[in-house]
Amino acid sequence: MKQSIMYGIAGALALTSGAALAQDSVSHNENAAHVYVGGSYGGFKARGGEFDDEKDFFELSFGGFFNPYVGLEASATYFGEYGNDLATADAEGYGMAVIGRLPLSDSWGLYAKGGQFFWEADIDTPVGSGDTDGDDPFYAAGMDFRLAQNLNMIVEYSRYEIDTRLEELPNVEDTDLDTVKVGLRLRF
C-alpha cells in the first residue's frame, strides 16, 4: 500500500509540474486556473469518539483548478492509532476527489469536495489481530485564504467512511473518521 501511495504521489506531482511548466505566466489572481501542492495537520476522531491531543492526522495533497469553480485533488493520508478497549486500528491511504469552490473575493473562498479513499488498516483486539483494506467514500467542506502571492492556508472538516469490519474479529465495527485540519497550499 505504501508503495502504491508513493506511485500515486509521484504521478500527481508529475502531472501538476507539467501543467505548471506549460503555463506562459503565473497569475496571482486566486480565481485563475492553477496547480498546487500542500500539506495539512490536524486532529481526528472515530465514530462515537472525541477529538483529543493524541489523535494526529497528516495529509499531503496535489491538485489543481481548471477554472475558479472546479478542481481535482489527490492526497496521501495517515491517521494515528484510534479505538477503544475492545479494538484499536492504525489506518492510512490515498484519495482522489473532485472539488467545487465558491470564490468570495480574490483572496478567499469556500469549497466542498468528495471522492474515493483507498485505505489499509492494522487492527488489534484481545482475541487477535488482522489487516484489512478497502475503498470507501469521503467528503469535506472548508475555506481557503491567501497568505502570500503563491501561498494559501486552508481550514477543513472531512469525513472518511471506512469499513474496518473483519469476520474473524467480532469486536471491530464500521468506522467513520472525522477530521479537522489546517494546511498550506503552494500554488504554481
C-alpha positions in Angstrom: 0.0 0.0 0.0 2.8 2.5 0.9 4.4 1.8 -2.5 1.2 2.5 -4.4 0.7 5.7 -2.3 4.2 6.8 -3.4 3.5 6.0 -7.0 0.3 8.0 -6.8 2.1 10.9 -5.2 4.8 10.8 -7.9 2.2 10.6 -10.7 0.3 13.6 -9.3 3.5 15.6 -8.8 4.5 14.9 -12.4 1.1 15.9 -13.8 0.9 19.1 -11.7 4.6 20.0 -12.5 3.9 19.5 -16.2 0.8 21.7 -16.1 2.7 24.4 -14.2 5.6 24.4 -16.7 3.1 24.6 -19.6 1.7 27.9 -18.4 3.2 31.0 -20.0 2.9 33.1 -16.9 1.6 32.6 -13.4 -1.5 34.6 -12.5 -1.7 35.7 -8.9 -5.4 36.0 -9.1 -6.9 33.5 -6.6 -9.6 32.7 -9.1 -7.4 31.8 -12.0 -6.6 28.2 -13.1 -3.6 26.8 -11.2 -2.0 23.7 -9.7 -0.8 23.3 -6.1 1.0 21.1 -3.7 0.0 21.1 0.0 0.4 19.6 3.4 -2.1 19.5 6.4 -2.1 18.7 10.0 -5.0 18.2 12.4 -6.9 16.0 14.7 -9.4 13.2 14.1 -12.0 11.2 16.0 -13.5 7.8 15.3 -17.3 7.3 15.3 -18.6 8.0 18.9 -15.2 9.3 20.0 -13.9 12.7 20.7 -11.2 15.0 19.3 -8.1 14.8 21.6 -4.4 15.6 21.6 -3.4 12.0 21.0 -5.1 11.6 17.6 -3.0 13.3 15.0 -3.8 13.4 11.3 -1.3 14.2 8.4 -2.0 14.7 4.8 -0.1 15.6 1.6 -2.1 16.8 -1.4 -1.6 17.6 -5.0 -4.2 19.3 -7.1 -5.3 21.9 -9.5 -8.2 24.1 -10.6 -9.4 24.2 -14.2 -11.3 27.4 -13.6 -12.4 29.3 -10.5 -15.0 26.7 -9.6 -13.9 23.1 -10.4 -10.7 21.2 -9.5 -9.2 17.8 -8.8 -7.1 16.7 -5.9 -5.0 13.6 -5.0 -4.0 13.1 -1.4 -2.0 10.7 0.8 -3.3 10.4 4.4 -2.0 9.0 7.6 -4.2 8.5 10.7 -2.6 7.7 14.0 -3.9 4.9 16.2 -7.6 5.0 17.3 -10.0 2.7 19.0 -11.2 1.7 22.5 -10.6 -1.1 25.0 -12.1 -3.8 22.6 -10.2 -2.9 19.4 -7.6 -0.4 18.0 -6.7 0.4 14.5 -4.0 2.2 12.6 -5.1 3.4 9.1 -3.6 5.2 6.1 -4.4 5.6 2.5 -4.8 7.8 -0.5 -7.7 9.7 -2.0 -9.0 11.2 -5.3 -11.5 14.0 -5.1 -13.5 16.5 -7.2 -13.5 20.0 -5.7 -16.3 22.6 -6.1 -15.2 26.1 -5.0 -17.2 29.3 -4.5 -14.8 32.3 -4.7 -15.9 35.1 -2.4 -13.1 37.5 -3.3 -9.7 37.5 -4.9 -8.2 36.3 -1.6 -10.6 33.7 -0.1 -13.3 31.2 -0.9 -15.4 28.3 0.3 -15.2 24.8 -1.1 -16.6 21.3 -0.9 -15.0 18.1 -2.1 -15.9 14.5 -2.4 -14.2 11.4 -3.7 -12.9 7.9 -3.1 -10.4 6.9 -0.3 -8.3 3.8 -0.8 -7.1 2.6 2.6 -5.5 -0.1 4.6 -5.6 -0.7 8.4 -3.9 -2.8 11.0 -6.4 -3.9 13.7 -5.7 -5.3 17.1 -8.2 -6.8 19.6 -7.9 -9.0 22.7 -8.8 -12.1 20.6 -6.4 -11.4 17.7 -5.0 -9.1 15.0 -5.7 -8.6 11.4 -5.1 -6.4 8.3 -7.8 -5.1 6.1 -8.1 -2.7 3.2 -10.8 -1.2 1.1 -12.0 1.9 -0.8 -14.8 4.0 0.6 -16.2 7.5 0.0 -15.0 10.7 1.8 -16.2 14.2 1.6 -15.2 17.6 3.0 -16.0 21.3 3.4 -13.6 24.1 4.0 -12.3 27.6 3.3 -9.1 28.9 1.8 -7.3 32.2 2.4 -4.4 33.7 0.5 -1.4 34.4 2.9 1.1 35.4 0.2 1.2 35.6 -3.6 1.5 31.9 -4.1 0.7 30.6 -0.6 -2.8 29.7 0.7 -4.0 28.4 4.0 -6.9 26.0 4.3 -9.2 25.1 7.2 -11.2 21.9 6.5 -13.6 19.4 8.1 -13.6 15.9 6.4 -15.4 12.6 6.9 -13.9 9.3 5.8 -16.3 6.4 5.8 -14.0 3.5 6.5 -15.5 0.0 6.8 -13.0 -1.9 9.0 -15.2 -4.9 10.0 -13.5 -8.2 9.9 -15.4 -11.5 10.2 -12.6 -13.1 12.2 -12.5 -10.2 14.7 -16.0 -9.8 16.2 -15.4 -6.6 18.2 -14.4 -4.5 15.1 -17.1 -2.2 13.7 -17.6 0.0 10.7 -15.8 3.3 11.4 -16.3 6.9 10.3 -13.3 9.1 10.9 -14.0 12.9 11.2 -11.0 15.2 10.8 -10.4 18.9 11.4 -7.3 20.2 9.8 -5.3 23.3 8.9 -2.9 23.3 5.9 -0.9 25.2 3.5 -1.0 25.1 -0.4 1.8 26.3 -2.6 0.4 27.5 -5.9 2.2 27.2 -9.3 
